[in-house]
Amino acid sequence: NCQVFHLTGLLDAFSEPVFRKVVTKYLEEGSPNIILDLTGIDFVDSSGVGALVQLAKLVQSHSGIFQVVSNARVTQTVKLVRLEKFLSLRSSLQEALDYLTAAGTDNAEPA
């Protein structure tokens, strides 16, 4: 039970407002569990990283799980600001889905 977004191109000051608006809209209307597949992103700047942090906090406020499937460029940028654990970087979509499945199992204990 999650929403997966596949992004391509640039995540920068120009694209960040639309990116954040679209993902926030879907978060408000659907599952609070979000996976962002950024393997197709060529460049991310500080505005893009800021948007990722804001979305991670928003997902947490909705009691959801936020994960980022990353490529080498995105990982390098995120590691520079030491946010790789906060943004839950994953190396593949399958790894992110497996994590979500395991987390869902852990949360589904009988009362």
Secondary structure as GFF3:
##gff-version 3
##sequence-region A 1 111
A	DSSP	beta_strand	3	11	.	.	.	ID=ss1
A	DSSP	alpha_helix	16	29	.	.	.	ID=ss2
A	DSSP	beta_strand	34	44	.	.	.	ID=ss3
A	DSSP	alpha_helix	46	61	.	.	.	ID=ss4
A	DSSP	beta_strand	66	69	.	.	.	ID=ss5
A	DSSP	alpha_helix	72	80	.	.	.	ID=ss6
A	DSSP	beta_strand	89	90	.	.	.	ID=ss7
A	DSSP	alpha_helix	93	107	.	.	.	ID=ss8
###
